[in-house]
């Protein structure tokens, strides 16, 4: 099921961004539940987060509804911050 949540999130995010080939979603299990990390092209970060975080919250709502009651967290990772660290 984890792979299908990651695949669904990848599909949704690719529909939003201008650089769909650079969308990466990684899944890992943590003590707080499943973690899905979304990485996109730096210029698409604002599109994925949305105004006031609305788009990111909508993605969390849809994936949460698909998770069948399991705990799932979605983090949108700023790839610029990764490179500068």
N, C-alpha and C positions, 0 to 999 in steps of 0.2 A: 504493500500500500504506500510505503514511503516514496518509492520511485514514481508512483502515479501522481502523488501530490507535487513532487518536484517537477514532473513533466507538465502538469496542469499549470503550475506557476510559471514555468518557462514559456509555455504557449501564450498565457495572458500577457506577460511582460513583453514578449516579442511583438505583440500587436500594438503596443504603446510607443515603443522606441523607434528612433530613426536608424539605428545600427543594430538590427536584430541578430546579426551574426556574432556580435560580441556579448550577447546575454549568456551568463553562466549562473546556474543555480546549483548549489551544493547542499547536500543533506547530511546531517549528523545527529546522533542521539546524545542527549545531555541529561543530566539529573533533573532538569526542569521540563523535559519532553523533547520532542523533535525540533531541531533548528534548521531552517531553510535560509541560506544566505544567498542574496541576489547581488550579482555584480554586473554592471552595465558600463558602456562607454561613458566617460566623464561628462560629455555634453548631454547625455540622456538622463542623468541623475535627477534633474528637476522634473522631468516628465514622469518618472516612476514615483517620486515622492508626491508630486502634485501640490496644488496651492493649499497651504495649511496642513499638508499631510493627508489630504483627502483620498488621493489615488492609492497611496500605500495602505491606508486604513481599509479601503474597499477591497484591495487584494487580500488583506488579512481576513476580512469577513468571508470572502468567497472560499478561500482555502480552509478556514476554520469550519465552514459548513460542510466541506468535503471530508473533513478529518474524522468523522464518525465518533465524536466525543473525546478523541485523544488530544493531548496538549501539543500545539504546534506554534512555534514562534517564527516570525519572518523578520529578518534583518536586511536592510538595504545597505550594502557596504560601499563607502566612498573610496573608489579605487585610487583617486588622487592622493588621499591620505596614506594609503598603503605604500605608494611609490616614494613619498617624501620621508617616510619614517626610516 
